[in-house]
């Protein structure tokens, strides 16, 4: 066989053939490291206030405290000049705030009190009758009774007063009788209420 001849010129490239079928997806690679947290953004504007809700029903009213009161009386007495007027309990105070601690003295516990009293008697001759309340360690002429007659012979005398007092500490309350003449058939009616500060 003779020697191989010289290589001829390369021919022109032929047309590209069709793309083959895609092969299966390869395995997922490992997750990369988390980047640093970004700076916090500015706080947004506050939204408008929502409407006020409906008011709930009012709760039940608590129990009302009982009133505190007492009354004191005397009847058909002979009052003595410059002496305390004796009295007895008409209606007792069961709370212990207003208590007759002896026949002439009422002890009041601290509080505000409304007091009404009236005194009457039969004067044997012309003269006067004066009643002076005592409480908070002093007499109080401004709440006293003064009755005077200029006639001759016997005369009836009467006076009534109502007032409110503040008793900051325990106090004795009494009434002093003064008259230069004999006063018989003496009567006393007194009612004391302790007022409630908060209803």
Secondary structure, DSSP 8 states (H G I E B T S, - for coil): -------------------------------------------------------------------EEEEEEEEEEEE-TTEE---EEEE--TTSSEEEEETTEEEE-SEEEEEEEEEEEEESSSEEEEEEEEETTEEEEEEEEEEEE-SSS-EEEEEEEEEEEEESS-EEEEEEEE-SS-EEEEEEEEEEEEE-S--
